[in-house]
Amino acid sequence: MKFGLLTIALCFASSLTWAADDGFTSIYAKGDPLKQGWKMVGPGSVKEESEGVLVTEGGMGMLWYAKATQKNFTLRVEYKQSTPLDNSGIFVRFPNEPKSPWDAVNEGYEIQICDGADPVHRTGAVYSFKPADKAAPTKPVGEWNLYEITVKGQEYTIKLNGEVINTYKGSRGEKGYVGIQNHDDKSIVRFRNIQLKSFD
């Protein structure tokens, strides 16, 4: 009986991994993202490695959520790196359906993932625009981190593992798509639990 209860508990805990938080909608929980409104642009791939976990391969490319553009929102994404030098990022508010991943770089903003880079390209930075205001409280390699990116008007607030690490006042468009990057062959980054909450 104890084994049975443990099994049930573990299954329940696992199912919570895919349940959206209050007020949020899961835009990726598990399964093939290309069957859930996501599209791939550029070389390489971002595919489901195990149930509910996406892994990057090759690049530079981007998996982007094509169902709708976002205006004011909070985006939550869990990620983990294989090494501190693994390079990736989360793109927000690129306004047009991309023909290249560079469209997201040049027209939206990238919230960087790379613990070993210079400050303006390091985890927590608005890539090439502004370094994090404080050291990113990243967890050890192999553990999951939680990014929370809130965008309202031109105000960007970036939280990592529950701590605000950067704020930024933008100047680009106020509506666009979101996506995650597969940067290169050597950078293996995993993602899960991608959730959105839109607001006025």
N, C-alpha and C positions, 0 to 999 in steps of 0.2 A: 504493500500500500504506500509506503514512504517513497519508493521509487516512482510509483504512479503519480503521486502528488508533485514530486520534483519535476517530472517530465512535463506535467501540465503547467507548472509555474514557469519553466523555461520556455515553453511554447508561447505562453501569454506574454512573457517579457520580450520575446523575439517579435511578436506581432506588434508590440508597442513601438518598435523601431520604425514601423511604417505608418503609424498613426499620426496625422497632422496635429500640431499643437492648437490650442483654442484660438479661433479667429483666423487660422492659417489654412491654406489649401496645399496639399502635396502636388507638386508638378513633376516630381519623380520620386517614386517609392520603391518599386521593384519591377523587373521585367525589361524588355527591350525598349529603350527610350524612343527609338525611331517609330514605334507603334503607339506612342503616347504624346505625340505633338512636337517632338524634338526633331531637329535636322542637323546634319553634319556638313561642315564646310571646311575645305582645306584638306591636306594630307593627314594620314594617321587616323586614329579612331578614339572614341570614348564608348566603351561597351560594358555590359554587365559582366562582371567577373564571377561573382557569387550572388546569391539572392539579396537584392537590395544594394549592392555595392558596384559602383562604376569604377573602371580603371582606365587610365590614359595609356595610349601607345603611339609613338612616333609624333610627327607634327611638322610645322606648326599648323594646328587646326583648331576648330571650335565646335562644340555641341551646343546648339542654341534652341531655346524654347520658342517655337514658331506660332503657337496658338493665338497669342495676343501680345500687343505692346503694353508696357507698364508705365504709369505716370508717377503717382505717389505710392510708395510701397515699402515693406520690409521684406527682405530676402534672407532666409536662413539656409545655410549650407554647411554640412559637416564634411571635413576633409582630413586626410592624413598623408604624410610624406614617407618615402622610403629612405631618404637622406636629407640633411638640412639644405643641400644645394638643389633639390628638386624644384623645378620652376613650373609654375602654373598661375592661374588667375581666374577671377570671376568678373565677367563683363556685365555692365549695366547700361541701359539707355542708349544703345546704338539704334538709330532711328529707322533704318531701312533693312530689308531682307539682305543679308550679306552675300556678296559674290566671292569674298575672300575674308579670312579671319582678320586681315588688316583693316577692314571696314569698321570692325568693332573697336580696334585700337584707335583709329583716327577720328571716329565720329561719336563714340561713347566714352566710358571710363572703365579702366581695369583696376580692380582691387587685387593687389599682388599677393602671391604665395611664393616665397623663396627666402628662407631664413639666412642664407649666406651671402646675399647681395649687398650692394651699396645702399644707403638709406632710402633713396628715392625709388629703388627697385626691390626693396625688401618687404617681407610680409607686413601687411598693415598700410603700406603706401598706396596712394592713388597714383598708379604707375606713371612715372615721368612728370607728374605734376606736384606731388606733395608727399614727403616722408611721413611716417607715423609720428604722432605727437609724443609717444612714449614707447618704450620697449614692448614688443609684442609678447604676451604671456603664452607662448606656444608650449604645447605639451611635448614630451620626449618623442622622438621619431618612432613611428609605429602606433601611436595613440591618436585617437580622434580629437580634432579641434572643431569648434563651432564658430563660424563666421555669422554675424548678423549685420546686414547692411540696410540702413534706413535712408530713404531718399524722399525729401519733401521740398517741392520747388527746386531751388538750386542748393539746398542744404543736404550734405551727405554726412552721415554719422556711421562710423565703423566700429563694431564691437567684436572682440575676439575672446572667446571663453568667458563671456559675461562682463568684460571690462571694456569701456570706451577707450580706444587707442588712437583714434584719428577723427577729426572733423574737417570738412572741406566745403568751400563755397564754389560751385561750378559755374560754367558759362556756356555749356553746350545745350543741346535740346532737352526739353522737359518731358519727353516721352520716348520710349524705345523698348527694345528686346533685352533679354538677359541670356547669358551663356557661360559655359565653363571651357577652359582652355586645355588642350593637349599640346605641350610646348615642343618636346623633342624626345628622341629615343632614350636618352639617359634619365629623363625626368619621369618617374612613375608616381603618379598621384592618384589617390582614390577618393571618391565622393559618395555621399549617401544623404538621404533625408533632405531633399531640396524642397523648400516650402516658401510660399508667398502669402503675404497679407496686403491687400490694397486698401487705401483709405483716401478721403478727400483732402 
